[in-house]
Amino acid sequence: MAEDSGALAQIEQHRQKIDAIDEQIVTLLNERALQSLQIRDLKPEVHMGLYDPRREEEILEKVSAYNKGPLFNDNLRDIYTTILKVMKEAPSL
């Protein structure tokens, strides 16, 4: 039983760390969204289309290059594909 309580305490510590990391991720995602929306607002001034598949592929390649694991590149690609999709649907500033 003492081992169980030790494991439970460790689980709780890991969960607290995950909660703190999730808070940071949300902050960073919102910062990223703001930058993306600002770019979107500037694109018409330079006659750029709102959707740039080449840029999206560049982002996905960079994310894979940053990856040190344990997530697989395909996992990160799925996550970032979703981020990019959400940003296409986000209302302008």
ChimeraX commands (.cxc) that place a marker at each C-alpha (Angstrom):
marker #1 position 0.00,0.00,0.00 radius 0.5
marker #1 position 2.83,2.42,0.76 radius 0.5
marker #1 position 4.11,1.85,-2.78 radius 0.5
marker #1 position 0.66,2.71,-4.11 radius 0.5
marker #1 position 0.58,6.02,-2.24 radius 0.5
marker #1 position 4.07,6.83,-3.51 radius 0.5
marker #1 position 3.02,6.12,-7.08 radius 0.5
marker #1 position -0.16,8.15,-6.61 radius 0.5
marker #1 position 1.88,11.08,-5.31 radius 0.5
marker #1 position 4.16,10.85,-8.33 radius 0.5
marker #1 position 1.18,10.74,-10.66 radius 0.5
marker #1 position -0.18,13.88,-9.03 radius 0.5
marker #1 position 3.20,15.63,-9.42 radius 0.5
marker #1 position 3.30,14.72,-13.12 radius 0.5
marker #1 position -0.27,15.94,-13.56 radius 0.5
marker #1 position 0.58,19.27,-11.95 radius 0.5
marker #1 position 3.51,19.63,-14.34 radius 0.5
marker #1 position 1.24,18.77,-17.28 radius 0.5
marker #1 position -1.26,21.42,-16.13 radius 0.5
marker #1 position 1.52,24.02,-16.03 radius 0.5
marker #1 position 2.78,22.97,-19.47 radius 0.5
marker #1 position -0.78,23.09,-20.85 radius 0.5
marker #1 position -1.09,26.65,-19.59 radius 0.5
marker #1 position 2.13,27.56,-21.42 radius 0.5
marker #1 position 0.95,25.81,-24.59 radius 0.5
marker #1 position -2.33,27.76,-24.57 radius 0.5
marker #1 position -0.43,31.03,-24.12 radius 0.5
marker #1 position 1.95,30.16,-26.96 radius 0.5
marker #1 position -0.88,29.03,-29.26 radius 0.5
marker #1 position -2.63,32.34,-28.70 radius 0.5
marker #1 position 0.60,34.25,-29.36 radius 0.5
marker #1 position 1.05,32.23,-32.56 radius 0.5
marker #1 position -2.54,32.93,-33.57 radius 0.5
marker #1 position -2.05,36.66,-33.09 radius 0.5
marker #1 position 1.03,36.63,-35.34 radius 0.5
marker #1 position -0.83,34.59,-37.95 radius 0.5
marker #1 position -3.81,36.96,-37.92 radius 0.5
marker #1 position -1.53,39.97,-38.27 radius 0.5
marker #1 position 0.10,38.34,-41.30 radius 0.5
marker #1 position -3.34,37.60,-42.73 radius 0.5
marker #1 position -4.30,41.26,-42.42 radius 0.5
marker #1 position -1.12,42.36,-44.23 radius 0.5
marker #1 position -1.29,39.91,-47.15 radius 0.5
marker #1 position -3.79,41.90,-49.27 radius 0.5
marker #1 position -1.48,44.93,-49.14 radius 0.5
marker #1 position 1.23,42.94,-50.91 radius 0.5
marker #1 position -1.19,41.08,-53.20 radius 0.5
marker #1 position -0.63,37.71,-51.53 radius 0.5
marker #1 position -3.36,35.10,-51.31 radius 0.5
marker #1 position -4.54,34.10,-47.87 radius 0.5
marker #1 position -3.68,30.44,-48.41 radius 0.5
marker #1 position -0.08,29.47,-49.16 radius 0.5
marker #1 position 0.39,25.70,-49.38 radius 0.5
marker #1 position 4.15,26.14,-49.86 radius 0.5
marker #1 position 4.39,28.03,-46.55 radius 0.5
marker #1 position 2.34,25.37,-44.78 radius 0.5
marker #1 position 4.67,22.64,-46.01 radius 0.5
marker #1 position 7.64,24.77,-44.90 radius 0.5
marker #1 position 6.13,25.04,-41.41 radius 0.5
marker #1 position 5.58,21.27,-41.24 radius 0.5
marker #1 position 9.15,20.60,-42.37 radius 0.5
marker #1 position 10.56,23.00,-39.76 radius 0.5
marker #1 position 8.48,21.42,-37.00 radius 0.5
marker #1 position 9.83,18.01,-37.97 radius 0.5
marker #1 position 13.36,19.39,-37.91 radius 0.5
marker #1 position 12.81,20.77,-34.38 radius 0.5
marker #1 position 11.52,17.42,-33.14 radius 0.5
marker #1 position 13.67,15.57,-30.62 radius 0.5
marker #1 position 10.95,13.07,-29.59 radius 0.5
marker #1 position 9.30,11.18,-28.04 radius 0.5
marker #1 position 6.56,12.32,-30.46 radius 0.5
marker #1 position 6.94,11.07,-34.01 radius 0.5
marker #1 position 7.11,13.58,-36.85 radius 0.5
marker #1 position 3.76,12.27,-38.10 radius 0.5
marker #1 position 2.24,13.11,-34.69 radius 0.5
marker #1 position 3.54,16.67,-34.89 radius 0.5
marker #1 position 2.37,16.95,-38.49 radius 0.5
marker #1 position -1.15,15.99,-37.37 radius 0.5
marker #1 position -1.08,18.54,-34.55 radius 0.5
marker #1 position 0.22,21.34,-36.77 radius 0.5
marker #1 position -2.15,20.50,-39.60 radius 0.5
marker #1 position -4.96,21.03,-37.10 radius 0.5
marker #1 position -3.43,24.31,-35.88 radius 0.5
marker #1 position -3.17,25.56,-39.46 radius 0.5
marker #1 position -6.75,24.49,-40.22 radius 0.5
marker #1 position -8.05,26.31,-37.14 radius 0.5
marker #1 position -6.19,29.46,-38.12 radius 0.5
marker #1 position -7.74,29.42,-41.61 radius 0.5
marker #1 position -11.16,29.39,-39.93 radius 0.5
marker #1 position -10.35,31.99,-37.26 radius 0.5
marker #1 position -12.03,35.39,-37.61 radius 0.5
marker #1 position -9.81,38.34,-38.45 radius 0.5
marker #1 position -8.69,40.76,-35.80 radius 0.5
marker link #1:1,2 radius 0.2
marker link #1:2,3 radius 0.2
marker link #1:3,4 radius 0.2
marker link #1:4,5 radius 0.2
marker link #1:5,6 radius 0.2
marker link #1:6,7 radius 0.2
marker link #1:7,8 radius 0.2
marker link #1:8,9 radius 0.2
marker link #1:9,10 radius 0.2
marker link #1:10,11 radius 0.2
marker link #1:11,12 radius 0.2
marker link #1:12,13 radius 0.2
marker link #1:13,14 radius 0.2
marker link #1:14,15 radius 0.2
marker link #1:15,16 radius 0.2
marker link #1:16,17 radius 0.2
marker link #1:17,18 radius 0.2
marker link #1:18,19 radius 0.2
marker link #1:19,20 radius 0.2
marker link #1:20,21 radius 0.2
marker link #1:21,22 radius 0.2
marker link #1:22,23 radius 0.2
marker link #1:23,24 radius 0.2
marker link #1:24,25 radius 0.2
marker link #1:25,26 radius 0.2
marker link #1:26,27 radius 0.2
marker link #1:27,28 radius 0.2
marker link #1:28,29 radius 0.2
marker link #1:29,30 radius 0.2
marker link #1:30,31 radius 0.2
marker link #1:31,32 radius 0.2
marker link #1:32,33 radius 0.2
marker link #1:33,34 radius 0.2
marker link #1:34,35 radius 0.2
marker link #1:35,36 radius 0.2
marker link #1:36,37 radius 0.2
marker link #1:37,38 radius 0.2
marker link #1:38,39 radius 0.2
marker link #1:39,40 radius 0.2
marker link #1:40,41 radius 0.2
marker link #1:41,42 radius 0.2
marker link #1:42,43 radius 0.2
marker link #1:43,44 radius 0.2
marker link #1:44,45 radius 0.2
marker link #1:45,46 radius 0.2
marker link #1:46,47 radius 0.2
marker link #1:47,48 radius 0.2
marker link #1:48,49 radius 0.2
marker link #1:49,50 radius 0.2
marker link #1:50,51 radius 0.2
marker link #1:51,52 radius 0.2
marker link #1:52,53 radius 0.2
marker link #1:53,54 radius 0.2
marker link #1:54,55 radius 0.2
marker link #1:55,56 radius 0.2
marker link #1:56,57 radius 0.2
marker link #1:57,58 radius 0.2
marker link #1:58,59 radius 0.2
marker link #1:59,60 radius 0.2
marker link #1:60,61 radius 0.2
marker link #1:61,62 radius 0.2
marker link #1:62,63 radius 0.2
marker link #1:63,64 radius 0.2
marker link #1:64,65 radius 0.2
marker link #1:65,66 radius 0.2
marker link #1:66,67 radius 0.2
marker link #1:67,68 radius 0.2
marker link #1:68,69 radius 0.2
marker link #1:69,70 radius 0.2
marker link #1:70,71 radius 0.2
marker link #1:71,72 radius 0.2
marker link #1:72,73 radius 0.2
marker link #1:73,74 radius 0.2
marker link #1:74,75 radius 0.2
marker link #1:75,76 radius 0.2
marker link #1:76,77 radius 0.2
marker link #1:77,78 radius 0.2
marker link #1:78,79 radius 0.2
marker link #1:79,80 radius 0.2
marker link #1:80,81 radius 0.2
marker link #1:81,82 radius 0.2
marker link #1:82,83 radius 0.2
marker link #1:83,84 radius 0.2
marker link #1:84,85 radius 0.2
marker link #1:85,86 radius 0.2
marker link #1:86,87 radius 0.2
marker link #1:87,88 radius 0.2
marker link #1:88,89 radius 0.2
marker link #1:89,90 radius 0.2
marker link #1:90,91 radius 0.2
marker link #1:91,92 radius 0.2
marker link #1:92,93 radius 0.2
view
